[in-house]
Amino acid sequence: FLTVMIAGCAVAPPAPVSPAVEERQRPAAEPVHSPSEVQVMAAVDNENNVFFVLGSSGINAVGRKKVQDHARRLKADPKLEVTLVGYTDDLGSLSYNLAIAEQRVNAIHKELRSNGVRSNQIRRHVAGPEQLSPACRSTECRKKMRRVQFVYAD
């Protein structure tokens, strides 16, 4: 009797599902389209970015002129705020890229302040190389990634 009771309580394991059935049951994933290198470069607005030489946080004459233009805009509207976003290319270690991006943001911040912009109008953010598109592999594209972008609050 005990043997019959134990056998009756046993539950058979569920039948395995074949891989073909599993594939049909999963929803199809949307294909992920990353932008091409040309699209990545075209998306960078030259007027709202100051570009830097590889390994440098020095602002060249073109960059100084842009900073002065942005300083005039900020001083004309004391309620206007800007976030300086520092980007890098993918060359170098993560820690190096974050450090150089921060140095570049600080250089632009200092330049804005020396042009009379109030500190409460300026925010800082370091994006680093993790924001870089994997399509950006040429020297020209990497040049466009070494930058600080001026992003204005709405």
Secondary structure as UniProt FT lines:
FT   HELIX           2..9
FT   HELIX           19..25
FT   HELIX           37..42
FT   HELIX           46..48
FT   STRAND          49..51
FT   TURN            54..55
FT   HELIX           61..76
FT   TURN            78..79
FT   STRAND          82..87
FT   HELIX           94..114
FT   TURN            115..116
FT   HELIX           119..121
FT   STRAND          122..126
FT   HELIX           129..131
FT   TURN            134..135
FT   HELIX           139..145
FT   STRAND          147..152
//
